[in-house]
Every structure is written in structure tokens, then in C-alpha cells.
Amino acid sequence: MPKRVLLGALLACGLTASALAQEPKTGGVINAVIQPEPPGLMLAQVQNGPTQMVSGNIFEGLLRYSPKLEPLPELAESWSVSEDAKTYTFKLKKGVTWHDGKPFTAADVLFSMEMLKQTHARARTNLAQVDKIETPDDYTVVFTLKQPFGPFLGIFEVGSMPIVPKHLYEGTDWKTNPYNNAPVGTGPFMFKEWQKGSFIRLVKNPNYHEKGKPYIDEIYWQIIPDAAARSVAYETGKVDVLPGGSVENFDVPRLSKLKDTCVTGAGWEFFSPLAWLWLNNRQGPLADKRVRQAIMFAIDRDFAKDVIWNGLGKVATGPSASTIKFYTDNVPKYPYDPAKAKALLKEAGYKGEKIRLLPLAYGETWQRWGEAVKQNLQDVGMNIETIATDVAGGNQKIGDWDYDIAFTYLYQYGDPALGVGRNYISSNIAKGQVFNNVEGYSNPEIDKLFADGATATPDSKRKEIYDKAQKILVEDVPVAWMLELQFPTITRCKVKNLITTGIGVNDGFKDAWLDK
């Protein structure tokens, strides 16, 4: 038997014990906002946020993850890792059925892995570490890696590695399969109907493999395009749940004060959304590290946290959020210091060249932040021109490197090998794409550190490598890190136990219940 054995069932027991503090009640309907309307619900083919928020309750992964990013059982009830950290053996839960009644087996896992390599960009990258996948029996799946890959146990969450039904997809054209519009999963809720522009309706899976769950009967995902109307829908009682990002941040304090309203920033630990400014390292003033450092000193990030984001965030210290593995704050510091910023600009020989700033077209909160940053930079003598654009236009400009400074935020997926290194390694500089190394930063030492960090063992060695990488990056300032974002989830207080994992609402409804 391998010595490094992780019995996920033990972790699940701890989670269950805390949940039993109050006995759940069964029945009832929850109305939640989904914004914007998903382009589709087939999670293996569409990976944007709204799709995962709905379909994460229809499909399942092999694992879930706690708020501390510990792996928890889902379709896999236990797992073990070989001594050389190259073989991962998953024991699947027996008695699981698809929503159409067919049994779930290891064949579905094997098929899903092959499908995801072709349809899911993030899964394809993660599975590149795998040499072979074997299924010695119907309830065992063995992954053999080419070399040790430290974050491997972090890739099996439902959005990153959804398991799909082989019997409905094998031998079909996956892109046109009719079940893309009526998804069949193993999850706690089944797809029932989708009235485009109005709502998506999910109903309780009566044969769910976790006895007694889910507790609620139905979820209506209400589609309300206008932000003000979404706030009104909550105020008037039409909806019970406003997931993170559903309303403008300046509406959060007012809504939070409403009677029987509960607010939390939890449920984003796995994603750890980190906001920063892309800084085009290739040309002009920003090619000088001192100008990039000046930008860090010039921006009042505490103001952004306290005023623009209403305290629901944390000032970032560098490329890793404090909620993911191997984070360190032992890095150079950039407090708000306009005088230091001016001195660095003078030292760099900045002579007032025009610098183009692209705000993020995600609503009024982001527009306000763009105005605040512009003012901060102008206050230290920088000549800033705001370039207004929509989301698609902004993405195109960034992907084409046609910008100087641009707002963004990205997910980190619990480990620097999964969500951090992609933004700084030189092999990920690819024109025409967004969310990679669009700033054009190139440092052979950083390339090597991220390559080594992904495969090093044990974790103490990985931490040593990533500590060094964070210090180098914060000194070089390839991008200007702003805030670790928190997207508050607003609910009626009668909605209990919705946020139980590191992805919150995205897989939380199987645990949720109504205190009627």
C-alpha cells in the first residue's frame, strides 16, 4: 500500500459534523439571479462563470474543495498517492446514477478525460501532465503522471474537470449533441427548462447519491439584465440569492441593511480573484521597471478597497492571493507614496509621454475605479488618456497588445502552477489571446522557477521556489497588483448552508436548505 494515503471520507465527516449543528429542513424553492445569461450549460464545452454557477449543481467532479482548499470527496470517495508522487488512484463511489438512471462508472471518467482534452482549455493543460489513465475495474481510476506535478489533486473541481455521461456523448458530434441544451449529470439537481431571457429551472434529483440531499425542491435562476432591476428584484422579494457580482458594489451596503438579509464574502477561495493592471512591458515608458514601480507607489489601493469596493477585498501584495498555496508577504512593499512615485518617474526620465488606460467595462464599480486610478497617476505627473471600450473591444485591444495600462482580474485555482505562472512565463506570450502573459514580461529565471515549482516535491521545496519567484516578480512589477477581490453573496437569512466549499454558490445548492 502506498504510504501517502489521503482518505477523503475522513474530511467529509468533519464537514458533515459542522453542518449538523442545525438540522436541515426539506422542501421549498430558491430563486437566484444569474448574470449574465449563460451562453450554454454543457460545462465540458463552455467554461465561463455563469455556466459554471448553474451547471456546477448539475454536473460533478471527482473532488470538491474546502474553503482551505483541502480535497473533499464527490464522485471519488477516496484516493491515494504513490511514494514517487506519480500515480494517483481514485476509488469511485458506488451506486451513483446519471439523471437518466444509467449507472456511473470509471468508463465515464475515462471518456470525460478524452473529451476534455479537446473541449476544455484548462483541463487540456492540466492533463498534459498525465502519461496514461487506466480503469482496472468499474470503480477505480488510476492516473499515472509523466513526472510529479504538485497541484495535481487540485484539478478535479467540477468547473475544471466535469464528468460527463459516456453513453450520451460517445460516437456523437459533441458540439451539436442535443444534450448540450438539456444537460444530464450526476449532481443534486436536474435540468428542467430554460426560458431564454427569463429563467433556468433546476429540480431536485430524487435519486441523488448523498442520502437526504438535496434539501430544496427547485432552483429558479432568474435572468435580469439590468443591474438596478436585479437590486429591485431582491428588495421586493422576487429573488432570494444574489451571487457575487450580481449587483453593483455601491448597492451592497444598502441591500445588506435590509431586514432578514445575510452577506458573506466566502465561497471564492478556490478562484481567489485577483485584480491588477496589465502594464505593457514592451515599449514606451512602461518598458522601464522604475516607471512600473512608480505606478505601484502612485495608486491608493486602500481607497479602492474601502470606498470603491466597500471593504470587501484586500490589498494585494504580489502575484499570488493570500488564500492560495505557497503565498508569502515577504516581498518588496509598495505603500501609497506619491512622492516616491514622482522620484522614480524623474529617475526614469519620464517626460510626460501619453499613456493609454483601458478601464474594465463590467459596470459602474469598475468605471469608478478607472477614474480613481487615472486621478492617482495624473497626481504624480503622468499623462493619462482613458480609452473607452466594451468588453469585447477591450479584450481585443489587450490581446493585440494595443494598450499601455488595462484593468483585469483573473482566477488562480488554488495553486501557482494552475493559475499564477501562466501570466508571467515567456512561453505564454501569444498575440491575439487574453489572460496569458499579455504584458510581455520575459525573465528566464522566472520561467525556470515556475517550471521547477510545478514538479518539485515535497511541498516545502515548492514553497521555497515560489517564495523566490514572488520576490522577483514584485521587484520587477510586470503588472500592477491591486486587490484580492471579494464578491459578496447576498441572501435571505432563511437560506442556510449555501456556502460550504471553496467555490461557494457554484456547487453549494446540494447543501442549502430553507428555514421556513
Secondary structure, DSSP 4 states (H G I P E B T S, - for coil): --SEEE-HHHHHHHHHHHHTTS------EEEEE-SS--S---TTT--SHHHHHHHTTTS--SEEE-TT--EEESSEEEEEE-TTS-EEEEEEPTT-B-TTSPBP-HHHHHHHHHHHHHH-HHHHHHHTTEEEEEEEETTEEEEEESS--TTGGGS-STTTS----HHHHTTS-GGG-GGGSS---SSSEEEEEEETTTEEEEEE-TT-SSTT---SSEEEEE----HHHHHHHHHTTS-SEE-TTSS-GGGHHHHHTSTTEEEE--S-TTT--EEEEEE--SSSGGGSHHHHHHHHHHS-HHHIIIIISTT-EEE--SSS-TTSTT----S------HHHHHHHHHHHT----EEEEE---S-HHHHHHHHHHHHHHHHTT-EEEE----HHHHHHHHHTT--SEEEEEE--TTSHHHHTGGGT-GGG--TT-SSSSTT----HHHHHHHHHHHH-SSHHHHHHHHHHHHHHHHHH-SEEEEEEE---EEEETTEES---STTGGGT-TTT-EE--
